[in-house]
């Protein structure tokens, strides 16, 4: 089921939370709404669900204007971070709940068969008699997904479903959700403020700021070509160096580097940790090492460049670097934005 938002607006009292958002979600795609707290992600999701009215614009499910379709007739399944399971129902009863109250009547054996299928799908066979208090947080969210899938939704809406779980469990559930999505192909809208989660999971990422879409594209597109300093910074791991461009050359303190840009005057140079080369001596931007951080994937160095800007960059794990050392940085890749 394709979903289309056309100039959707939402105002709470006098505060406009969503400013004319237009978005196409193709049938079968998994799209992540990504943005900082308060950027309007949940409000957009709630309008798609029918839990909140749009004050302006239209939301289409396929060719049908969904504006006046009530929640229970929209064919959407939800999983929310705090959309708790019913504590006094077993796992199996929780999953069966939606089928029992649905307009589509199913016999008891039909419901039992479907519950078994879903338990297999979410890899929780054998836990059907447990109560939510007797399973882990990650397992509870898998039950919540099974419950959402039980009524064969045309659209799946997930609001920070793994938000309360620890990093390793989140990573596992992310992979698992992607596998389930690939198997079922349900159009899915996923809200998160976690960049890595959005980039790992989604076919397309929609980045929001203050109720507006600021960029959308595949994970590769938004990572390789962030269209603003905001997106560059929000996607994470961005270092910023202030510079001044004159005649195609950037002046960083006393150092001059080539700056192939049409910009002139004060600019910010943005770099990711893999975008610079470090050498103990030679040409380049002088930098003083403040700390060396050893991580499972390699070494990260925190250094100060001229003018006092702190910068983080990666070096090979075997590279000899120590605090206080002065070396030179050369820029391999960067993005330049007006300051
Ligand atoms: N019912 C409401 N009444 C008044 N203001 C609201 C209401 N719901 C949301 N808002 C405001 O609308 C803005 C967008 O909120 P929303 O929950 O959509 O953001 P979000 O991007 O999902 O944030 P978070 O990541 O913190 O959940 C916020 O400034 C919020 O305070």
py3Dmol code that shows the C-alpha trace and the ligand (Angstrom):
import py3Dmol

protein = """\
ATOM      1  CA  UNK A   1       0.000   0.000   0.000  1.00  0.00           C
ATOM      2  CA  UNK A   2       1.504   3.311  -1.065  1.00  0.00           C
ATOM      3  CA  UNK A   3       1.154   6.239   1.342  1.00  0.00           C
ATOM      4  CA  UNK A   4       1.280   9.852   0.248  1.00  0.00           C
ATOM      5  CA  UNK A   5       1.382  12.928   2.433  1.00  0.00           C
ATOM      6  CA  UNK A   6       0.484  16.109   0.616  1.00  0.00           C
ATOM      7  CA  UNK A   7       1.225  19.419   2.373  1.00  0.00           C
ATOM      8  CA  UNK A   8       0.248  18.051   5.780  1.00  0.00           C
ATOM      9  CA  UNK A   9       0.040  20.597   8.586  1.00  0.00           C
ATOM     10  CA  UNK A  10      -0.497  20.181  12.329  1.00  0.00           C
ATOM     11  CA  UNK A  11      -0.886  22.943  14.882  1.00  0.00           C
ATOM     12  CA  UNK A  12      -1.276  22.480  18.647  1.00  0.00           C
ATOM     13  CA  UNK A  13      -2.985  25.616  19.969  1.00  0.00           C
ATOM     14  CA  UNK A  14      -0.728  28.253  18.474  1.00  0.00           C
ATOM     15  CA  UNK A  15       2.324  26.026  17.989  1.00  0.00           C
ATOM     16  CA  UNK A  16       2.858  24.627  14.514  1.00  0.00           C
ATOM     17  CA  UNK A  17       4.460  21.205  14.949  1.00  0.00           C
ATOM     18  CA  UNK A  18       4.298  20.135  11.273  1.00  0.00           C
ATOM     19  CA  UNK A  19       4.695  22.641   8.432  1.00  0.00           C
ATOM     20  CA  UNK A  20       3.324  21.434   5.096  1.00  0.00           C
ATOM     21  CA  UNK A  21       5.060  18.067   4.895  1.00  0.00           C
ATOM     22  CA  UNK A  22       4.848  16.202   1.580  1.00  0.00           C
ATOM     23  CA  UNK A  23       6.179  12.679   1.298  1.00  0.00           C
ATOM     24  CA  UNK A  24       5.705   9.561  -0.831  1.00  0.00           C
ATOM     25  CA  UNK A  25       6.200   6.171   0.759  1.00  0.00           C
ATOM     26  CA  UNK A  26       6.219   3.552  -1.956  1.00  0.00           C
ATOM     27  CA  UNK A  27       4.438   0.272  -1.442  1.00  0.00           C
ATOM     28  CA  UNK A  28       6.625  -2.219   0.428  1.00  0.00           C
ATOM     29  CA  UNK A  29       9.254   0.338   1.440  1.00  0.00           C
ATOM     30  CA  UNK A  30      10.664   0.787   4.896  1.00  0.00           C
ATOM     31  CA  UNK A  31      11.014   4.516   5.479  1.00  0.00           C
ATOM     32  CA  UNK A  32      12.602   6.062   8.584  1.00  0.00           C
ATOM     33  CA  UNK A  33      11.555   9.453   9.919  1.00  0.00           C
ATOM     34  CA  UNK A  34      14.686  10.738  11.588  1.00  0.00           C
ATOM     35  CA  UNK A  35      15.096  13.971  13.507  1.00  0.00           C
ATOM     36  CA  UNK A  36      15.939  15.520  16.836  1.00  0.00           C
ATOM     37  CA  UNK A  37      13.478  15.592  19.713  1.00  0.00           C
ATOM     38  CA  UNK A  38      10.487  17.794  18.921  1.00  0.00           C
ATOM     39  CA  UNK A  39      11.006  17.761  15.142  1.00  0.00           C
ATOM     40  CA  UNK A  40       7.500  16.367  14.550  1.00  0.00           C
ATOM     41  CA  UNK A  41       8.200  12.681  13.845  1.00  0.00           C
ATOM     42  CA  UNK A  42       5.632  11.230  16.226  1.00  0.00           C
ATOM     43  CA  UNK A  43       3.018  13.781  15.212  1.00  0.00           C
ATOM     44  CA  UNK A  44       3.417  12.772  11.552  1.00  0.00           C
ATOM     45  CA  UNK A  45       3.182   9.081  12.451  1.00  0.00           C
ATOM     46  CA  UNK A  46       0.071   9.692  14.558  1.00  0.00           C
ATOM     47  CA  UNK A  47      -1.584  11.529  11.660  1.00  0.00           C
ATOM     48  CA  UNK A  48      -0.843   8.609   9.326  1.00  0.00           C
ATOM     49  CA  UNK A  49      -2.315   6.284  11.956  1.00  0.00           C
ATOM     50  CA  UNK A  50      -5.440   8.441  12.292  1.00  0.00           C
ATOM     51  CA  UNK A  51      -4.755   9.071  15.981  1.00  0.00           C
ATOM     52  CA  UNK A  52      -4.346  12.771  15.275  1.00  0.00           C
ATOM     53  CA  UNK A  53      -6.162  14.987  12.787  1.00  0.00           C
ATOM     54  CA  UNK A  54      -4.196  16.951  10.210  1.00  0.00           C
ATOM     55  CA  UNK A  55      -5.271  20.638  10.191  1.00  0.00           C
ATOM     56  CA  UNK A  56      -4.286  20.974   6.578  1.00  0.00           C
ATOM     57  CA  UNK A  57      -3.273  18.849   3.619  1.00  0.00           C
ATOM     58  CA  UNK A  58      -4.136  15.271   2.780  1.00  0.00           C
ATOM     59  CA  UNK A  59      -2.927  11.768   3.534  1.00  0.00           C
ATOM     60  CA  UNK A  60      -3.591   9.138   0.876  1.00  0.00           C
ATOM     61  CA  UNK A  61      -3.549   5.372   1.325  1.00  0.00           C
ATOM     62  CA  UNK A  62      -3.144   4.175  -2.239  1.00  0.00           C
ATOM     63  CA  UNK A  63      -5.488   6.399  -4.244  1.00  0.00           C
ATOM     64  CA  UNK A  64      -7.887   6.878  -1.362  1.00  0.00           C
ATOM     65  CA  UNK A  65      -7.928  10.039   0.746  1.00  0.00           C
ATOM     66  CA  UNK A  66      -7.566   8.612   4.262  1.00  0.00           C
ATOM     67  CA  UNK A  67      -8.398  11.862   6.070  1.00  0.00           C
ATOM     68  CA  UNK A  68     -11.837  10.672   7.197  1.00  0.00           C
ATOM     69  CA  UNK A  69     -11.099   6.965   7.595  1.00  0.00           C
ATOM     70  CA  UNK A  70     -11.248   6.091  11.315  1.00  0.00           C
ATOM     71  CA  UNK A  71      -8.226   4.461  12.959  1.00  0.00           C
ATOM     72  CA  UNK A  72      -9.653   0.960  13.110  1.00  0.00           C
ATOM     73  CA  UNK A  73     -10.535   0.956   9.419  1.00  0.00           C
ATOM     74  CA  UNK A  74      -7.139   2.164   8.180  1.00  0.00           C
ATOM     75  CA  UNK A  75      -5.525  -1.268   8.298  1.00  0.00           C
ATOM     76  CA  UNK A  76      -2.507  -0.036  10.231  1.00  0.00           C
ATOM     77  CA  UNK A  77      -0.512  -1.923  12.848  1.00  0.00           C
ATOM     78  CA  UNK A  78       1.418  -0.010  15.511  1.00  0.00           C
ATOM     79  CA  UNK A  79       4.332  -0.683  17.763  1.00  0.00           C
ATOM     80  CA  UNK A  80       5.250   2.131  20.138  1.00  0.00           C
ATOM     81  CA  UNK A  81       8.067   2.326  22.647  1.00  0.00           C
ATOM     82  CA  UNK A  82       5.579   2.632  25.478  1.00  0.00           C
ATOM     83  CA  UNK A  83       2.649   0.831  23.915  1.00  0.00           C
ATOM     84  CA  UNK A  84       2.702  -1.739  26.654  1.00  0.00           C
ATOM     85  CA  UNK A  85       1.421  -5.267  26.326  1.00  0.00           C
ATOM     86  CA  UNK A  86      -1.569  -6.200  28.448  1.00  0.00           C
ATOM     87  CA  UNK A  87       0.140  -7.391  31.649  1.00  0.00           C
ATOM     88  CA  UNK A  88      -2.585  -9.845  32.685  1.00  0.00           C
ATOM     89  CA  UNK A  89      -2.713 -11.597  29.322  1.00  0.00           C
ATOM     90  CA  UNK A  90      -0.221 -14.225  28.236  1.00  0.00           C
ATOM     91  CA  UNK A  91       1.986 -13.703  25.206  1.00  0.00           C
ATOM     92  CA  UNK A  92      -0.443 -15.763  23.090  1.00  0.00           C
ATOM     93  CA  UNK A  93      -3.476 -13.825  24.386  1.00  0.00           C
ATOM     94  CA  UNK A  94      -1.757 -10.531  23.676  1.00  0.00           C
ATOM     95  CA  UNK A  95      -1.050 -11.590  20.086  1.00  0.00           C
ATOM     96  CA  UNK A  96      -4.609 -12.883  19.646  1.00  0.00           C
ATOM     97  CA  UNK A  97      -6.217  -9.757  21.090  1.00  0.00           C
ATOM     98  CA  UNK A  98      -6.462  -7.764  17.853  1.00  0.00           C
ATOM     99  CA  UNK A  99      -7.952 -10.737  15.993  1.00  0.00           C
ATOM    100  CA  UNK A 100     -10.641 -11.198  18.649  1.00  0.00           C
ATOM    101  CA  UNK A 101     -11.826  -7.583  18.477  1.00  0.00           C
ATOM    102  CA  UNK A 102     -11.404  -7.252  14.707  1.00  0.00           C
ATOM    103  CA  UNK A 103     -14.347  -6.843  12.339  1.00  0.00           C
ATOM    104  CA  UNK A 104     -13.010  -9.835  10.427  1.00  0.00           C
ATOM    105  CA  UNK A 105     -14.345 -12.772  12.429  1.00  0.00           C
ATOM    106  CA  UNK A 106     -12.021 -15.727  12.892  1.00  0.00           C
ATOM    107  CA  UNK A 107     -12.787 -19.036  14.595  1.00  0.00           C
ATOM    108  CA  UNK A 108     -10.849 -20.089  17.713  1.00  0.00           C
ATOM    109  CA  UNK A 109      -8.750 -22.679  15.820  1.00  0.00           C
ATOM    110  CA  UNK A 110      -7.987 -20.081  13.118  1.00  0.00           C
ATOM    111  CA  UNK A 111      -6.787 -17.643  15.773  1.00  0.00           C
ATOM    112  CA  UNK A 112      -4.677 -20.334  17.466  1.00  0.00           C
ATOM    113  CA  UNK A 113      -3.035 -21.275  14.142  1.00  0.00           C
ATOM    114  CA  UNK A 114      -2.274 -17.636  13.367  1.00  0.00           C
ATOM    115  CA  UNK A 115      -0.789 -17.080  16.848  1.00  0.00           C
ATOM    116  CA  UNK A 116       1.494 -20.092  16.306  1.00  0.00           C
ATOM    117  CA  UNK A 117       2.577 -18.736  12.912  1.00  0.00           C
ATOM    118  CA  UNK A 118       3.363 -15.337  14.407  1.00  0.00           C
ATOM    119  CA  UNK A 119       5.257 -16.824  17.350  1.00  0.00           C
ATOM    120  CA  UNK A 120       7.411 -18.646  14.818  1.00  0.00           C
ATOM    121  CA  UNK A 121       7.876 -15.485  12.746  1.00  0.00           C
ATOM    122  CA  UNK A 122       9.055 -13.425  15.736  1.00  0.00           C
ATOM    123  CA  UNK A 123      11.102 -16.408  17.026  1.00  0.00           C
ATOM    124  CA  UNK A 124       9.286 -16.745  20.344  1.00  0.00           C
ATOM    125  CA  UNK A 125       8.026 -20.319  20.032  1.00  0.00           C
ATOM    126  CA  UNK A 126       7.486 -21.847  23.442  1.00  0.00           C
ATOM    127  CA  UNK A 127       6.870 -18.552  25.230  1.00  0.00           C
ATOM    128  CA  UNK A 128       3.137 -18.428  24.495  1.00  0.00           C
ATOM    129  CA  UNK A 129       2.089 -19.064  28.117  1.00  0.00           C
ATOM    130  CA  UNK A 130       4.416 -16.514  29.678  1.00  0.00           C
ATOM    131  CA  UNK A 131       3.143 -13.157  30.916  1.00  0.00           C
ATOM    132  CA  UNK A 132       4.818  -9.919  29.740  1.00  0.00           C
ATOM    133  CA  UNK A 133       6.502  -9.558  33.151  1.00  0.00           C
ATOM    134  CA  UNK A 134       8.214 -12.913  32.608  1.00  0.00           C
ATOM    135  CA  UNK A 135      10.039 -12.055  29.347  1.00  0.00           C
ATOM    136  CA  UNK A 136      12.799  -9.586  28.442  1.00  0.00           C
ATOM    137  CA  UNK A 137      12.267  -6.089  27.053  1.00  0.00           C
ATOM    138  CA  UNK A 138      13.437  -7.201  23.601  1.00  0.00           C
ATOM    139  CA  UNK A 139      11.069 -10.177  23.665  1.00  0.00           C
ATOM    140  CA  UNK A 140       8.204  -7.876  24.711  1.00  0.00           C
ATOM    141  CA  UNK A 141       8.784  -5.684  21.667  1.00  0.00           C
ATOM    142  CA  UNK A 142       8.767  -8.778  19.460  1.00  0.00           C
ATOM    143  CA  UNK A 143       5.427  -9.764  20.973  1.00  0.00           C
ATOM    144  CA  UNK A 144       4.200  -6.209  20.307  1.00  0.00           C
ATOM    145  CA  UNK A 145       5.221  -6.599  16.667  1.00  0.00           C
ATOM    146  CA  UNK A 146       3.477  -9.982  16.433  1.00  0.00           C
ATOM    147  CA  UNK A 147       0.358  -8.385  17.910  1.00  0.00           C
ATOM    148  CA  UNK A 148       0.522  -5.588  15.335  1.00  0.00           C
ATOM    149  CA  UNK A 149       0.998  -8.084  12.484  1.00  0.00           C
ATOM    150  CA  UNK A 150      -1.811 -10.389  13.630  1.00  0.00           C
ATOM    151  CA  UNK A 151      -4.534  -8.475  11.819  1.00  0.00           C
ATOM    152  CA  UNK A 152      -2.620  -8.387   8.509  1.00  0.00           C
ATOM    153  CA  UNK A 153      -2.054  -4.630   8.426  1.00  0.00           C
ATOM    154  CA  UNK A 154      -1.472  -2.925   5.098  1.00  0.00           C
ATOM    155  CA  UNK A 155       0.810  -0.445   6.823  1.00  0.00           C
ATOM    156  CA  UNK A 156       3.084  -0.829   9.823  1.00  0.00           C
ATOM    157  CA  UNK A 157       3.869   2.179  12.015  1.00  0.00           C
ATOM    158  CA  UNK A 158       6.721   1.901  14.485  1.00  0.00           C
ATOM    159  CA  UNK A 159       7.548   4.693  16.932  1.00  0.00           C
ATOM    160  CA  UNK A 160      10.957   4.182  18.561  1.00  0.00           C
ATOM    161  CA  UNK A 161      10.039   0.529  19.144  1.00  0.00           C
ATOM    162  CA  UNK A 162      13.489  -0.333  20.451  1.00  0.00           C
ATOM    163  CA  UNK A 163      14.097   2.984  22.232  1.00  0.00           C
ATOM    164  CA  UNK A 164      14.130   1.561  25.747  1.00  0.00           C
ATOM    165  CA  UNK A 165      16.478  -1.351  25.025  1.00  0.00           C
ATOM    166  CA  UNK A 166      20.238  -1.570  25.390  1.00  0.00           C
ATOM    167  CA  UNK A 167      22.540  -1.073  22.408  1.00  0.00           C
ATOM    168  CA  UNK A 168      23.295  -4.745  21.627  1.00  0.00           C
ATOM    169  CA  UNK A 169      19.652  -5.821  21.839  1.00  0.00           C
ATOM    170  CA  UNK A 170      18.679  -2.869  19.645  1.00  0.00           C
ATOM    171  CA  UNK A 171      21.206  -3.901  17.028  1.00  0.00           C
ATOM    172  CA  UNK A 172      19.921  -7.485  16.984  1.00  0.00           C
ATOM    173  CA  UNK A 173      16.291  -6.387  16.776  1.00  0.00           C
ATOM    174  CA  UNK A 174      17.128  -4.004  13.963  1.00  0.00           C
ATOM    175  CA  UNK A 175      18.514  -6.849  11.838  1.00  0.00           C
ATOM    176  CA  UNK A 176      15.614  -9.048  12.784  1.00  0.00           C
ATOM    177  CA  UNK A 177      13.051  -6.363  11.877  1.00  0.00           C
ATOM    178  CA  UNK A 178      14.705  -5.866   8.499  1.00  0.00           C
ATOM    179  CA  UNK A 179      14.509  -9.614   7.832  1.00  0.00           C
ATOM    180  CA  UNK A 180      10.828  -9.676   8.760  1.00  0.00           C
ATOM    181  CA  UNK A 181      10.206  -6.674   6.560  1.00  0.00           C
ATOM    182  CA  UNK A 182      11.951  -8.338   3.629  1.00  0.00           C
ATOM    183  CA  UNK A 183       9.854 -11.450   4.174  1.00  0.00           C
ATOM    184  CA  UNK A 184       6.470  -9.707   4.511  1.00  0.00           C
ATOM    185  CA  UNK A 185       7.007  -6.569   2.423  1.00  0.00           C
ATOM    186  CA  UNK A 186       4.587  -4.424   4.428  1.00  0.00           C
ATOM    187  CA  UNK A 187       4.893  -0.678   3.844  1.00  0.00           C
ATOM    188  CA  UNK A 188       6.530   0.524   7.044  1.00  0.00           C
ATOM    189  CA  UNK A 189       7.096   3.937   8.588  1.00  0.00           C
ATOM    190  CA  UNK A 190       9.637   3.903  11.390  1.00  0.00           C
ATOM    191  CA  UNK A 191      10.289   6.822  13.756  1.00  0.00           C
ATOM    192  CA  UNK A 192      13.665   7.170  15.416  1.00  0.00           C
ATOM    193  CA  UNK A 193      16.083   9.804  16.648  1.00  0.00           C
ATOM    194  CA  UNK A 194      18.930   7.279  16.335  1.00  0.00           C
ATOM    195  CA  UNK A 195      20.888   7.942  13.140  1.00  0.00           C
ATOM    196  CA  UNK A 196      22.565   4.549  13.059  1.00  0.00           C
ATOM    197  CA  UNK A 197      19.241   2.786  13.466  1.00  0.00           C
ATOM    198  CA  UNK A 198      17.654   4.749  10.610  1.00  0.00           C
ATOM    199  CA  UNK A 199      20.634   4.264   8.288  1.00  0.00           C
ATOM    200  CA  UNK A 200      20.925   0.529   9.048  1.00  0.00           C
ATOM    201  CA  UNK A 201      17.265  -0.255   8.638  1.00  0.00           C
ATOM    202  CA  UNK A 202      15.600   1.952   6.108  1.00  0.00           C
ATOM    203  CA  UNK A 203      15.275   1.968   2.325  1.00  0.00           C
ATOM    204  CA  UNK A 204      14.824   5.727   2.555  1.00  0.00           C
ATOM    205  CA  UNK A 205      15.576   8.174   5.324  1.00  0.00           C
ATOM    206  CA  UNK A 206      13.532  11.339   5.812  1.00  0.00           C
ATOM    207  CA  UNK A 207      15.298  13.909   7.975  1.00  0.00           C
ATOM    208  CA  UNK A 208      13.141  16.392   9.846  1.00  0.00           C
ATOM    209  CA  UNK A 209      13.946  19.602  11.657  1.00  0.00           C
ATOM    210  CA  UNK A 210      11.355  21.795  13.376  1.00  0.00           C
ATOM    211  CA  UNK A 211       8.402  20.246  11.593  1.00  0.00           C
ATOM    212  CA  UNK A 212       9.904  20.361   8.103  1.00  0.00           C
ATOM    213  CA  UNK A 213      11.606  17.801   5.897  1.00  0.00           C
ATOM    214  CA  UNK A 214      15.156  19.040   5.374  1.00  0.00           C
ATOM    215  CA  UNK A 215      16.441  16.114   3.288  1.00  0.00           C
ATOM    216  CA  UNK A 216      15.352  12.704   2.128  1.00  0.00           C
ATOM    217  CA  UNK A 217      17.051   9.945   0.231  1.00  0.00           C
ATOM    218  CA  UNK A 218      18.627   6.533   0.516  1.00  0.00           C
ATOM    219  CA  UNK A 219      21.066   6.085   3.410  1.00  0.00           C
ATOM    220  CA  UNK A 220      23.945   6.361   0.907  1.00  0.00           C
ATOM    221  CA  UNK A 221      22.567   9.590  -0.561  1.00  0.00           C
ATOM    222  CA  UNK A 222      22.090  11.387   2.742  1.00  0.00           C
ATOM    223  CA  UNK A 223      25.461  10.210   4.077  1.00  0.00           C
ATOM    224  CA  UNK A 224      27.438  11.109   0.960  1.00  0.00           C
ATOM    225  CA  UNK A 225      25.728  14.383   0.179  1.00  0.00           C
ATOM    226  CA  UNK A 226      24.226  15.999   3.265  1.00  0.00           C
ATOM    227  CA  UNK A 227      22.596  19.163   1.905  1.00  0.00           C
ATOM    228  CA  UNK A 228      23.219  21.365   4.937  1.00  0.00           C
ATOM    229  CA  UNK A 229      25.410  21.756   7.977  1.00  0.00           C
ATOM    230  CA  UNK A 230      22.414  20.657  10.074  1.00  0.00           C
ATOM    231  CA  UNK A 231      22.120  17.296   8.267  1.00  0.00           C
ATOM    232  CA  UNK A 232      25.891  16.801   8.309  1.00  0.00           C
ATOM    233  CA  UNK A 233      25.982  17.357  12.054  1.00  0.00           C
ATOM    234  CA  UNK A 234      22.817  15.466  12.817  1.00  0.00           C
ATOM    235  CA  UNK A 235      23.963  12.337  10.988  1.00  0.00           C
ATOM    236  CA  UNK A 236      26.796  12.242  13.459  1.00  0.00           C
ATOM    237  CA  UNK A 237      30.542  12.221  13.921  1.00  0.00           C
ATOM    238  CA  UNK A 238      30.990  15.597  12.242  1.00  0.00           C
ATOM    239  CA  UNK A 239      34.019  17.761  13.002  1.00  0.00           C
ATOM    240  CA  UNK A 240      33.883  21.433  12.166  1.00  0.00           C
ATOM    241  CA  UNK A 241      36.816  23.700  11.361  1.00  0.00           C
ATOM    242  CA  UNK A 242      36.318  27.408  10.751  1.00  0.00           C
ATOM    243  CA  UNK A 243      38.110  28.843   7.749  1.00  0.00           C
ATOM    244  CA  UNK A 244      38.043  31.737   5.330  1.00  0.00           C
ATOM    245  CA  UNK A 245      37.988  31.192   1.572  1.00  0.00           C
ATOM    246  CA  UNK A 246      39.656  33.583  -0.821  1.00  0.00           C
ATOM    247  CA  UNK A 247      40.313  32.801  -4.499  1.00  0.00           C
ATOM    248  CA  UNK A 248      39.814  29.065  -4.139  1.00  0.00           C
ATOM    249  CA  UNK A 249      42.033  28.752  -1.077  1.00  0.00           C
ATOM    250  CA  UNK A 250      40.908  28.163   2.480  1.00  0.00           C
ATOM    251  CA  UNK A 251      42.837  29.815   5.273  1.00  0.00           C
ATOM    252  CA  UNK A 252      42.758  27.773   8.463  1.00  0.00           C
ATOM    253  CA  UNK A 253      44.695  29.875  10.924  1.00  0.00           C
ATOM    254  CA  UNK A 254      48.168  30.105   9.379  1.00  0.00           C
ATOM    255  CA  UNK A 255      47.628  27.121   7.083  1.00  0.00           C
ATOM    256  CA  UNK A 256      46.408  27.406   3.503  1.00  0.00           C
ATOM    257  CA  UNK A 257      44.670  24.516   1.731  1.00  0.00           C
ATOM    258  CA  UNK A 258      42.972  24.204  -1.653  1.00  0.00           C
ATOM    259  CA  UNK A 259      39.224  24.767  -1.417  1.00  0.00           C
ATOM    260  CA  UNK A 260      37.414  23.807  -4.618  1.00  0.00           C
ATOM    261  CA  UNK A 261      34.249  25.741  -3.865  1.00  0.00           C
ATOM    262  CA  UNK A 262      32.227  28.619  -5.231  1.00  0.00           C
ATOM    263  CA  UNK A 263      31.917  29.945  -1.683  1.00  0.00           C
ATOM    264  CA  UNK A 264      33.883  32.979  -0.643  1.00  0.00           C
ATOM    265  CA  UNK A 265      34.433  34.425   2.821  1.00  0.00           C
ATOM    266  CA  UNK A 266      33.892  32.671   6.159  1.00  0.00           C
ATOM    267  CA  UNK A 267      33.043  28.981   5.852  1.00  0.00           C
ATOM    268  CA  UNK A 268      32.816  25.890   7.998  1.00  0.00           C
ATOM    269  CA  UNK A 269      34.707  22.819   6.839  1.00  0.00           C
ATOM    270  CA  UNK A 270      32.997  19.607   7.982  1.00  0.00           C
ATOM    271  CA  UNK A 271      34.938  16.375   8.202  1.00  0.00           C
ATOM    272  CA  UNK A 272      34.116  12.883   9.380  1.00  0.00           C
ATOM    273  CA  UNK A 273      36.668  10.863  11.387  1.00  0.00           C
ATOM    274  CA  UNK A 274      37.757   8.929   8.285  1.00  0.00           C
ATOM    275  CA  UNK A 275      38.206  12.060   6.164  1.00  0.00           C
ATOM    276  CA  UNK A 276      41.702  13.065   7.270  1.00  0.00           C
ATOM    277  CA  UNK A 277      45.177  11.543   7.155  1.00  0.00           C
ATOM    278  CA  UNK A 278      47.496  11.997  10.097  1.00  0.00           C
ATOM    279  CA  UNK A 279      51.274  12.001   9.873  1.00  0.00           C
ATOM    280  CA  UNK A 280      53.829  12.798  12.517  1.00  0.00           C
ATOM    281  CA  UNK A 281      55.515  15.361  10.235  1.00  0.00           C
ATOM    282  CA  UNK A 282      55.422  16.897   6.771  1.00  0.00           C
ATOM    283  CA  UNK A 283      52.898  19.241   5.169  1.00  0.00           C
ATOM    284  CA  UNK A 284      49.428  19.774   6.495  1.00  0.00           C
ATOM    285  CA  UNK A 285      47.374  21.397   9.205  1.00  0.00           C
ATOM    286  CA  UNK A 286      49.239  21.345  12.531  1.00  0.00           C
ATOM    287  CA  UNK A 287      47.344  19.446  15.229  1.00  0.00           C
ATOM    288  CA  UNK A 288      48.137  18.574  18.830  1.00  0.00           C
ATOM    289  CA  UNK A 289      46.937  15.216  20.138  1.00  0.00           C
ATOM    290  CA  UNK A 290      44.815  15.539  23.276  1.00  0.00           C
ATOM    291  CA  UNK A 291      43.773  11.911  23.772  1.00  0.00           C
ATOM    292  CA  UNK A 292      43.932   8.558  22.047  1.00  0.00           C
ATOM    293  CA  UNK A 293      40.795   6.419  22.324  1.00  0.00           C
ATOM    294  CA  UNK A 294      41.204   2.703  21.619  1.00  0.00           C
ATOM    295  CA  UNK A 295      38.052   1.018  20.380  1.00  0.00           C
ATOM    296  CA  UNK A 296      37.212  -2.422  18.994  1.00  0.00           C
ATOM    297  CA  UNK A 297      37.285  -1.084  15.412  1.00  0.00           C
ATOM    298  CA  UNK A 298      40.526   0.929  15.632  1.00  0.00           C
ATOM    299  CA  UNK A 299      42.060   4.016  17.197  1.00  0.00           C
ATOM    300  CA  UNK A 300      40.388   7.363  17.383  1.00  0.00           C
ATOM    301  CA  UNK A 301      42.408  10.459  18.084  1.00  0.00           C
ATOM    302  CA  UNK A 302      41.140  13.639  19.672  1.00  0.00           C
ATOM    303  CA  UNK A 303      43.308  16.572  18.646  1.00  0.00           C
ATOM    304  CA  UNK A 304      43.327  20.360  18.613  1.00  0.00           C
ATOM    305  CA  UNK A 305      44.007  22.192  15.380  1.00  0.00           C
ATOM    306  CA  UNK A 306      45.200  25.760  15.112  1.00  0.00           C
ATOM    307  CA  UNK A 307      42.676  28.155  16.543  1.00  0.00           C
ATOM    308  CA  UNK A 308      41.654  25.677  19.240  1.00  0.00           C
ATOM    309  CA  UNK A 309      39.162  23.569  17.264  1.00  0.00           C
ATOM    310  CA  UNK A 310      38.868  20.034  18.639  1.00  0.00           C
ATOM    311  CA  UNK A 311      38.765  17.306  16.016  1.00  0.00           C
ATOM    312  CA  UNK A 312      38.283  13.528  16.120  1.00  0.00           C
ATOM    313  CA  UNK A 313      39.815  11.325  13.477  1.00  0.00           C
ATOM    314  CA  UNK A 314      40.656   7.667  12.970  1.00  0.00           C
ATOM    315  CA  UNK A 315      44.078   6.135  12.532  1.00  0.00           C
ATOM    316  CA  UNK A 316      45.169   2.525  12.031  1.00  0.00           C
ATOM    317  CA  UNK A 317      45.149   0.569  15.316  1.00  0.00           C
ATOM    318  CA  UNK A 318      48.913   0.050  15.141  1.00  0.00           C
ATOM    319  CA  UNK A 319      49.730   3.743  14.523  1.00  0.00           C
ATOM    320  CA  UNK A 320      51.949   5.109  17.301  1.00  0.00           C
ATOM    321  CA  UNK A 321      50.233   8.250  18.578  1.00  0.00           C
ATOM    322  CA  UNK A 322      50.492   9.785  22.033  1.00  0.00           C
ATOM    323  CA  UNK A 323      48.981  12.674  23.933  1.00  0.00           C
ATOM    324  CA  UNK A 324      50.846  15.928  23.484  1.00  0.00           C
ATOM    325  CA  UNK A 325      52.344  14.899  20.120  1.00  0.00           C
ATOM    326  CA  UNK A 326      52.184  17.536  17.366  1.00  0.00           C
ATOM    327  CA  UNK A 327      51.570  16.221  13.836  1.00  0.00           C
ATOM    328  CA  UNK A 328      50.033  17.202  10.531  1.00  0.00           C
ATOM    329  CA  UNK A 329      46.593  16.550   9.115  1.00  0.00           C
ATOM    330  CA  UNK A 330      45.677  16.441   5.461  1.00  0.00           C
ATOM    331  CA  UNK A 331      42.082  16.534   4.338  1.00  0.00           C
ATOM    332  CA  UNK A 332      40.985  13.703   2.017  1.00  0.00           C
ATOM    333  CA  UNK A 333      37.312  14.594   1.863  1.00  0.00           C
ATOM    334  CA  UNK A 334      35.233  17.407   3.257  1.00  0.00           C
ATOM    335  CA  UNK A 335      32.013  19.324   2.883  1.00  0.00           C
ATOM    336  CA  UNK A 336      31.987  23.069   2.969  1.00  0.00           C
ATOM    337  CA  UNK A 337      29.082  25.244   4.073  1.00  0.00           C
ATOM    338  CA  UNK A 338      28.892  28.999   4.570  1.00  0.00           C
ATOM    339  CA  UNK A 339      29.585  29.862   8.213  1.00  0.00           C
TER     340      UNK A 339
END
"""
ligand_1 = """\
31
LIG
N -0.653 17.117 22.148
C 0.231 18.106 22.032
N -0.042 19.345 22.485
C 0.858 20.352 22.333
N 2.037 20.234 21.727
C 2.370 19.030 21.261
C 1.504 17.903 21.375
N 2.094 16.825 20.802
C 3.306 17.261 20.353
N 3.472 18.573 20.620
C 4.634 19.406 20.266
O 4.891 19.249 18.876
C 6.287 19.181 18.613
C 6.579 17.891 17.859
O 6.385 16.802 18.746
P 6.640 15.299 18.319
O 6.296 14.428 19.474
O 5.978 15.041 17.020
O 8.219 15.329 18.097
P 9.227 14.118 17.912
O 10.113 14.507 16.788
O 8.494 12.843 17.802
O 10.033 14.170 19.268
P 10.594 12.983 20.227
O 11.765 12.359 19.491
O 11.046 13.737 21.448
O 9.482 12.044 20.478
C 6.976 19.283 19.971
O 7.413 20.604 20.139
C 5.901 18.910 20.948
O 6.098 19.576 22.188
"""
view = py3Dmol.view(width=600, height=400)
view.addModel(protein, "pdb")
view.setStyle({"model": 0}, {"cartoon": {"style": "trace"}})
view.addModel(ligand_1, "xyz")
view.setStyle({"model": 1}, {"stick": {}})
view.zoomTo()
view.show()
